[in-house]
């Protein structure tokens, strides 16, 4: 690495990092680093239409839900598992969906 001499004008290097790769790398790091019976918790952004329609990540259908929606398709934890890569040594424990605005949400995943 080059030494930074003028921090006021320094711009860090920008590297594109696919969200799917971030999750895979996080799970690999956790698999290697967690102690036995350790827990990993993280937020996973999702398009609500993908949860409802069972679409693949990257597909987009505009759907609107309120923050208090009780749609059973959104509350089915099995659908959350479909968005996670499988990793030996890590077991899915819980998932909790928070509905945000604009047809997006985030799932709090505990493994």
N, C-alpha and C positions, 0 to 999 in steps of 0.2 A: 504494500500500500504506500502511496505517496503521502508525505507529511503535509498536513494542512497548515499553511502559514497565515492565511487571512480568513478567519472564521466568519467575518461579516459578509463576505461575498461567496462563501462556500456553498455549493449545491451538491448534495449527495447523488451518487450514481443511481439511476432509475433502472430497475430490473422488473420485467413482467413476470408475474408468478400466478399461475392459474389457480383459482380457488380449490379445485379438486386436488391439485398437487399439495396445497397448503394442508388440507385435511389429512391426506395420506402421510405427509411428512410428520404432522403432529402425532398421528397414531403410531407411526414407527418410533418416534422419539419417546413417546409414553411407554411403549412396549419395552424398550431398552432401559428406560430410566426409573420407572415406578417400582417401588418395593412390593413384595407380595401383599395382596389385598389393598394396594393403593388405589386411589380413585383419580379419574381424569374427568373434569367438567369443562365444557366449552359451548359457545354459542354457534349454531349453524344457521346461516341465512338461507331462507327458502322462498320460492314463489308459491303462494297459496294455491294457485291453479294446479301446480305440479302435485301437491298433496291431494287435492280433490279429484283430479282426473287421472292420477297415476302416471303422469307424463315423465319423460326423462329430463334430467337436469339440462337446462339450455333451451327447452321449449317454453313458449310464452303464450298464454291465453289470459286476457284481462278479466279478472273477477274481483268483485268488491265484497268485503266482509267488514262488519263492525268489530270493534275491539272486544265486544261481549258475545260474539257469535258462538252458538252451541252446535254448529253443524257437525254431525257425527263423523263426517269424512275428515274433518280437521282434528278430531279428538281421538282418532284411532292411532294408538302408539305404534302399531305394526307398520303403518305408512312411514313413520319416522325412520325406522330401521332400513327401509329401502333406499334412503339417501346416504347411508354410511357405507364406506368400504369395509369389508370384513377383514379382521386382523386377528391372527392366532394369538392367544394369550390375553386378549381384551374382550370382556363380555359387556354387552349393552345392558345397563341396569334400568335407567329411567330416561324419559323424554318429556319435556313440557313446552308447549307451543305458546308463544306470545305473538298475537296478531298486531302488526303495525299498519300504518296507512299505505295506500297505493298498491294494495294487493300483495304485499310482502309480509313476511314474518320471520321469526327466529325461534329455533328450538334449542332449549337448554338440554344438552345431552350429558348424561353421567354414565361413565363406563368404569 
